[in-house]
Amino acid sequence: MSTRAAEMGTAPIGQLLIRQAVPASIGILVMSLNILIDTIFVGQWIGANAIAAINVVLPVSFFIAALGMSIGMGGGSIISRALGKKDKQLANTVFGNQLTLTLFSTVTFMIVGLIFMDQIIPLFGGQGALYSLARTYYFIVVIGVPILGFCMMGNNTIRAEGKPRHAMYAMVLPSISNLVLDVVFIRYLNMGMEGAAWATTLSYAICGAYIFSFFWSDQSDLKLTLNDCKLQSKVVKEIGSLGFVTLARQAVVSFTVLLVNNILFSLDGASAVAVYAIISRMLMFALFPILGITQGFVPIAGYNYGANDKTRVVGVVKQALFFATTLASLVFLLIVFFAAEIAAVFTQDTHVVETTAEVIFWVFLSTPIVGVQLIGSAYFQAIGKAIPALLLTLTRQGFFFIPLLFILPKYYGTFGVWMAFPVAECIATVVTAFFLFWELKKYTAPAAN
């Protein structure tokens, strides 16, 4: 086992958590910036319809990315614990099963997606003038989805090995290459929608090549044989149960965005939807350091749980909660003090800017405690307890936020939608904190004689 992987059980926890979290945070930030800049390029150089056409195809690639991520997160949890137990064979077997599952599922979706292309595109809104643009983009991007699935799976597996710097490279490379290829294909070669699609697909390929070279090299602790790729029902079941936590979270996020858009439009028209669009992008950017800490926390917790080092497991939970809460509090203060200036970056519509500045305080009110919910649910995923991880992951948006969206607006109108954010977060945090500390207390209790 490499020194880097072994350090997860020996290095100072605070230093280790920073080393894991910073690259993850940078990777998330770069990916977020890529989405924003890519949208600007396409809109400026092809047109507004091109942005809408890409948005039609986005759910398909988003689903494949979530599928690869879920296999990576599910298998990554097992790999971290296996490395903690010094069980290299189990780690290799899990990785081999991850590869087979990713290849089988993504190729299947690619074939089905191509066969039913003309039915899927209109279903997702690619109609009228958008159809031909969406079809051009869809065909090229869907061809590349098996590589996208491999990239998302591989990235999480690299992080599970305790190699956050390489995981960061795997996130940054496709983001930068996509922007460069956009300029070449759209701006200079005038390839239009085809250029945008090939830029996206080739950026997947560049990322895939990097990840493949990592696993092929001596930098990885995972060394496969053909037999490791043979699916084992017990391993597949555990990967699936833990990975479903990630997949369910992505699905609920997508559904709540759709729901909030419709409720706001019915209450206050398009301007309210525009306010939410700005706020949702602010959430994406503002929470990147906390999400980075969460991603960095998982392999450390899993490794030490596998090694049965109770002191370090409790220590990494405490440190992660401290870092996440501190950063989240700073984010809250920055956003509240510069709300109007931030909103003005997105639009020149005075009404939207003023409304956004007014509601930001309420939407972000619970930000200082968001780390408790994220770290708490991630802990159960890290230690291999799929059902608690799934239930806690769904508490905020699934169990509390969605019901509150139907209740509060009846009494408080549009303000009720904004209040649903902090109320749901507070309830979810209390529930998560209770189960997290109860689990830690049970884990650290002296064994009965």
TALIN-V81004 format. One record per helix or strand of 2 or more residues. SS is the DSSP state (~ for helix, > for strand). FROM is the first residue (numbers start at 1). LEN is the number of residues. If there is no record, write none. Layout:
[[SS | FROM | LEN] [SS | FROM | LEN]]
This chain:
[[~ | 3 | 7] [~ | 13 | 33] [~ | 48 | 37] [~ | 88 | 28] [~ | 117 | 7] [~ | 130 | 14] [~ | 145 | 16] [~ | 164 | 25] [~ | 192 | 25] [~ | 226 | 4] [~ | 233 | 36] [~ | 270 | 17] [~ | 288 | 19] [~ | 310 | 28] [~ | 339 | 8] [~ | 350 | 14] [~ | 367 | 16] [~ | 386 | 27] [~ | 414 | 31]]
